[in-house]
Amino acid sequence: MIVVLNGSFGVGKSTVARLLRDGMSRGAVYNPEWVGSVLMRLPLVRLEGSGTDDFQDIALWRRSVIAGVRCFRSVTRGPVIVPMAFSRYDYLDEVVTGLKRVDPRVRVFCLRARSETIRKRLEIRGGRAGALAWSTLKAEAFAAAHRDERFGEPIDTEKVTAREVAAQILTRLGPF
């Protein structure tokens, strides 16, 4: 099984992913963000889709998500949990379609919260001023996009803890 956690920056995807892994027998978390960071910083290499401020625009990154999950599936018997922040449905669909070739049991959840809540969480998390401003700006696009249920089964994170969100997902997943 592959569990995709979609949602805005600051909504709690990474925390929930770790809690899910701890609650699942032999589960593993694959966070493809680090690959995107590397691809954004490749000197003198012009990749298809590069030149924007978002590594998800890079076609190679989207393919790398599928390849990375395939690698993780080969070394774990449990579910692979993949936290990602998609605001473009075509990108999410491309990745999910590829993941279904790795394992047809793909579940996509979309963690949601109001823009104001996301902004507060990002401020608490801190970080470089430029990165915080970029994440906050992107959070507005996520909040609008994630009203569409094609982005995943909605999970409201507004007034619940990350532990409660993980428990809710585990209940929805049932036995695996």
N, C-alpha and C positions, 0 to 999 in steps of 0.2 A: 504494500500500500504506500502511496505517496500522498502526503498532506501538505497542501500549499496554503500558507498563511499570507493573504494579501492584506494590505492596509497602509495607511499613511505612516510617514516617519513619526515616531513618538506615540503611536497607538499601542505599542506593547508586543509587537510580533516576536522579537528576539527573546524576550522574557517568557512569553507563552510557549515559544518553541522549546526552550530548555525545560520548562515544566512538563510539556507533553512528552519529551524524550524521557524524563525521569518517571513518568507515569505509564510508559509503554515498554513492554519487554523487548529488549534489543533494538530499540529505536535509535535513530541517528539524526542529527541536525546538519543540513548542508546549507550554508549561507553563501549564495553566489555573489554577494556584494564585493568581496575582496577581488574577485576576478575582474569585475567592472572597474574597480579602482585602478588595477594594473593596466587594463586596456586603455583607460583614459590618459595614462601617463607614458604610453609608449612613444619615445622620441622618433621623429622622422618616419613614422608608419601611418599611412592614411588608410584607415579601415572604413568599410562601407557603413555609413551612418555616423561616423565620427565628426567632430566639429561642433557638436552641441554641448550643452552643459549636463547631459544626462547619458550615462553609459547604456541605458536601455535602448537608446537609439542605434547602438552598434549591433549589427546583425550577428557578428561573431559572439558577442556576449549572450544573446538569446540562445544561440546554439550551444554555448558553453554551459548554460544552466542544465540543459538536457544531458549533455555529456557528463557533467559533474554528478548529477543524480544517478545516472547509469553506473558510474564508478562506485558510488555509495551503496547502491543496490547490490553490487557484486560482493561487498564485504560485510553486509549486515543482513540479518534475517528479518529484522523488524521493520517498521515503517520508516520512511525517510521524510523528514519534516523540512520544508523549504520556505523560509520567510522572505517575502519580496514585496515591493511597493509598486504596483502597476496602476497607472491612471489612464493608460491607453489600452482599450479592449483588444485591439488587433495584436498587440504584443503579448498580452496575457493568453489569448487564444492560440497564438503560435507556440508558445511555451507549453501550455497544457496539452495541446495536440501532440507535441513531441514527447511529453512525459507519458502520455497514454500508450505510446509505442514501447516505452520501457516497462510500464506496469499499467494495465487498464484500470486498476483500482486507484484512481486519482480523485481526491476530494479537495475542493477549494473553498476556503472560508475567508470572508472579508471582515476584518476587525474594524469597527467603526467607532467614531466619537465625534462630537461637535468640533468645529474649527477652533473655537475658544479653548476647549479642553486640550486639543492637540498643541496649540500655541503655548499654553501653560506648561504642559509636559516637556515640550522642547526647551523652554526656558529653564526649567528645573534641571534637565539633563545637561544643559550648558554646551560648551564646545567653542570652537573658533567663531568669532562674530560673523564672518562671511558664510560659513557653513550653516550657522543658525538662521541667518537671513534667507539663505537658499532653501533650507528645509521648511521654513515657515511659509515662504512663497509657494512652494510645491504642495504644501498641506492644503491650501485652498483648492487647488485642482483636484486633489485626491478626494476631499470632502464632497465636491460636486459629482465626480465620477462614481464614487462608491454608493451613491443612492441607487444606482442601476444594479440589480441583482445578478447581472451577468458576471460581475466581478467576484462573485463567490457567495456562499451562504452567509447571510449577515449575522454578525455577532456584535452586539452592543457592548462596548467596553466602558461606557460612560460612568456608571455608578457601581461597578464591580471590580474586584481585585483580579490581578493576572491569574491567580490560582483558581478563582471562580470561572474565568474565561476558559482556562485549560480543562477544568472539570466539565464544563458545558460541551466543549468539543469532544472530549473522550466519550461522553454520553451519546452524542450524535453519531460518533463513529461506530459505537457498539463493539462487539468482539471482532478482533482482526487476526 
